[in-house]
Amino acid sequence: MKRIRVKLKIWMLWKNITIAFRPVYLIAFSFSLMIVFDAVMIAIMSFYSDADLIYKICSNLILGSTASFIVAIIIEMAHNYQINRRKDLELNEFYGSLYSFLSDRIFEMGLSDNSLLQHYSKEPLEDCVARPGEIPKEGQMAPKDEIQVLWDHFSEIIKSCQDTYINKREYLSHMELNALMDILSFYSMYIKKYLRSGVLVGLIGSRQGQEDNYLLKQWIPSNMLPYLSKEFKDAMHDYEFKQALDKIMDIIFDSKDLMQVAFDDFEVGEKYIIDEDEEDSEKDSDKAEESINFDNESIISGALKRILEEIDILESEAEKMPSGFFVHFEKNELKRQKKKYGIK
């Protein structure tokens, strides 16, 4: 525990220094311009003696320009430090959610029971998840792949991304902003929209010609009713059928409990990802025929995989900030364990 605290202090000191250089492009451009200008002046001075007027003019220009560039760089670094410190404070909660998800991935994939929090615990954590490729023993759970872990925690992840994108976007870098935009786009275009359309088609196909409210009530499983909020119940009566269905899907994805009940039998994972080169042959295989919802599961799994790629970008950006120490630690642990077990 003491070693971790020392690492944390060194990390915080180093990152508080280096955040003054982010973004580095303006500082690098100013420094490069100073070097080029000074090099040109020195080249001109080489053709004259130190008694010549041009030599003295070039010498004074070098001194003046170098001093000006250094002052400009220092001012830019001070500005960067102020902005990045504010960003680090404002996004601290978001970085915490990334760290939490990383820890869940490591644990639920069976890669390690020795997360960073383990170093602060007096008692060792019990190994209750089997290692990748191993048959679970009594009392152990089977390891999951990254897509399955993301689906299990999707409600928390998407709410965190939405809140950060809407309320704290001024603190995001272009890379972070683009990553969050892509996550919300995949969520809206593929996951939410596709599942909503599937529910709509199923309702219309199975109960053609009956009342809309009746259809909605018939779709909702009886074991889901205790979880329904007043807002959920009102959505069935106060809106038209399609509007109510949209509202219901929003409420489902906003609640982990509702997601677990609504999509209890819905499966996702790496096994549903179809390579483009093998897509036609895979659709005709026995594997595809095993599940009626194989196409649905494949599309949702593909979207979740793309979201994982964007989350990886956000985690890499979080590592660069002082509050990203825990993200940095867990991300490196995840890489080491995946390499150890041969997981891509």
N, C-alpha and C positions, 0 to 999 in steps of 0.2 A: 504493500500500500504506500509506503514511504517512497519507493522508487517511482511509482506512478505520479505521486505528487510533485516530485522533483522534475520528472519529464514534463508535467503540465506547466510548471513555472517557467522552465526553459523554453517550451513551445510558445507560451503566451508572450514572453519577452521577445523572442525571435519574430513572431508574427506581428507584434505591435510595431516592430521596426520595418519589416518588409511591406506592410500594407501601405506605407507611405509611397512606395514605388508602383502601386496599382491604381489605375492602369499605367503600364510602363511605356506605351507608344509615344506619348507626348514628351516624356523625359528623355527617352532614347533619341527621338528626333532632334530635340534641342541640343543634346550632348553631341550628336553626330554633326549637326550644323556648326557647332563651335569648333570641333576638330577640323572640319573641312576648311572653314574660314581661316583658322590659325595656320593650317598647312599651306594655304595659298599665300598668306602674308609672309610666312617663313621662306617660301620658295622665291618670292620677289626680293626679299631681303638678301638672299644669297648672291644676287648679282651686284650688290652695292656694298660699299664699306660703311662702317659705323659712323663715319663723318658725313655721309651724304644725307640730304634732306629727306629723300624718299625712304631711306632706311629708318630714320627717326619717326616718320609718319606711320610706317608699317608697324614699328615697335609699339607706338602709342595705341594704334588700332587693336593690336593683339591684346594689350593690357585691358583696354576699355571693353572690348567685346567679350573677352573671357570673364571679366567681372560681371558684366550684364547677364551673360548666359548662366553663370553660377547663381546669381540672385534669382533669376527667373526659375531655375530648376528647384531651388530651395522653397520658393513661394508655391510652386506646383506640388511639391512633396508635402508641404504643410496643409495645403488644400485637400490633397488625396487622403492624408491621415485623418483629417477632421471628418470627411465624408465617409470613409471606410469604418471609422469607429462608430459613427451613428448607424451605419448599415449593420455592423456586427451586433449592436444592441437591439435593433429593430427586428432582425431576422433570427435572433437567438432561439426563439420558440420553434421556428421552422427548421433550423439546424438540429434541434433536439428531436423533432419528428423523424428526420432523416437518420439520425443515430439510432433511434428506437427501432426503425424498420430494418436497419442493417443488423442489429442484434437479433431481431426476430428471424431474419433470413439465416444467419449463422446457426442459430439454435434449432429452428424447425427443419432445416435441411440436414440436420444430424452431423454438421461439420465440426462443431466445437461446443462444449459446455463451459468453456473457459473464456467468457466474454470479459470486457473491461470491468463491468460491475462485479465480476467474480473476485477481483483483486481487493474489493472493499468489503467482501463478505467474510465473516469469521468461519462459517461452515461451508464446505464444498457443495456445489449444486449437484443434485442427483441426476445422473444420466438417464433421461426418460425417453430419448429419441435414438433410434437405431442409426448406425453409421450408413452412409451410402453403400448400396450393394449388399448389405447384411439383412438377414431375416430378423424382424423384431422379436425380442425375447418377451417373456411374460411381464407385463407392466410397461412395456415400451411402445411408442408410436412409430409408425413407418415414416421414414424421411420424405419430405416433399421437395419438389423442384422450385425454382425461383418464381415461376409463373403462379403456381399454386399458393405460395406464401403471399404473393402480392394480392391475389384474389381474396384470401382470407382477411387481409388488412386493407382492402380497397376503400372501404368507407372512410377510414381515418386518413388515408393518403390523399384521396381526392378532395376531402374537405380542407386539409392543410394546404394543398396546392391552390384551391379556389380562393381561400382566405388571403394567402400571400399574393396571388396575382391581382386580386381586386383591391386590397387595402394597403399593400406595401410594395407596389410595383415600382415606385420611384427609387427604391433602394436596390433594385435588381440590376445586374449587369445585362448587356445585350444577350450574352449566352444563356444566362439564367432565365431571362424573359422569354426567349425563343423556346427554351426547353419546357417551361410551364405552359406556353401557348400550345405546343405540340401535345403535351399530356392532356390538356383540356379538350383539344381538338379530337384526339383519338377516343377519349371518353365519350364525347358527344356524338361523333360521326359513326363510330363502330360499336362501342359497348352499349351505351344507353339507347341509342336509336335502334340498333339491331335487335336487342332484347325486347324493347317496347313494340317494335313491329311484329316480332314473333308472337308476343302475347296477344296483340290485336288480331292477327290472322287466325290464331287458334280459337279466340273467342267467337269471331264471326263464323268460322267454319264449323264449329261444334254446336252453336246455338243460333242458327240463322233465323231471323224474324222475331226474336224476342226482345223485350225491353232492355235498353242500355244499362240501366241501373241493376237490373236483374243479372245481366251478364257479368257485371263487375263483382257483384256479390258472390256469384257462382265461381268466379275465378279465384277469389281469395280463399285459401285453405282455412279450415276451421281452427287449426292449431296456430294460425297467424293472428286471429282476432284479439287475443289478450294484449298483443303488442301495439295495436292500432291506437294512434293518438286521435284527439278530437279533430285536428286538421285533416288527418287521413280519412276519418269517417265523413266529415263535411264534404270532402272532395268527391265522394260517391253520389252526393245528392244535389250539390249546388252548381255543378258544371255539366256541360254536354259530355257525351261519352268519351270522345277523343281527348278533350281538354282534361277530363277527370283522369284518364289513363296517363296522360303526361305528368300530371301532378302526383299521381300515385307512384310513378317510376322515380320521380325526384325524391319523394319521401323515402322510398325503399333504399335508394343509394345514399341517402343521408343518415341511415341508421344501420349499424352493424348487426343488431338483432333482427331487423326486418330482412336484411340481405341473407342472413343465415337461414331464415325460414323460407323466404320466397325462392331462393336458388339452392335449396338443400340438395337436390338431386342433379344440379347442373355441374358438370365436370369441366375443368380446364387443365392445361399442363403442356409440357414439352412434347408429349406423345401425340398431341393433336396438331402440332405445327407441321405443315406440308411444304416441302421445298418446291419451288416453281418448276424445276426440271422433272420432278417426280409427281406433279399434281395429278395428271390424267391417270397414271397407273395406280396411284394411291387411292383414288376415288373408287376404283373398281375392285380393290383388294378386300379380303375378308375383314381386315381391321376396320375399314370404313363401314362395313355392313353391320358390325357389332353394335353400333349405336345409331338410332334414328336421328339424333341431334348432332351427328358428327360434323356437318358443315357449320352449324351454329357454334359448336365448341371450338372448331378450327379458327373461325373468324375472330372470336373473342380472345382466344389464346394468342393469336397473332398480334392483336391490338395491345394486349397486356405485355407482350414481349417488347413491342416498340416503346411502350410507356416505361418499361424497365431500363431501356437504353437511355431515355431522357432523364430518368431518376439518377442514373450513373453520372450523367453530366452535372446534375445539381450537386451530387455528393462530392465530385471532384472540385467544383467551385467552392463548396462549403469548407473543404480542407484548407483553402488558402486563407481563411479568416481565423482570428484568435479563438472564437467559439467552436471552431471545427476540429478541435483536438480529438474529441471522442469519435467523430465521424472518420477522421484520419486513421485512428487506431483500429476501429472495427473494419474499415474498408481494406486495410492491409491484411488484417486477420482473415477476411473473406477471401482475398486473393490467394493467400498462402494455403488455406484449406482447400480451395477449389483446385489449385495446382496439385496438391497432395493426392486428391482423389480423382484427378483427371477430368474435372468438370469444366466445360467451356464457359 
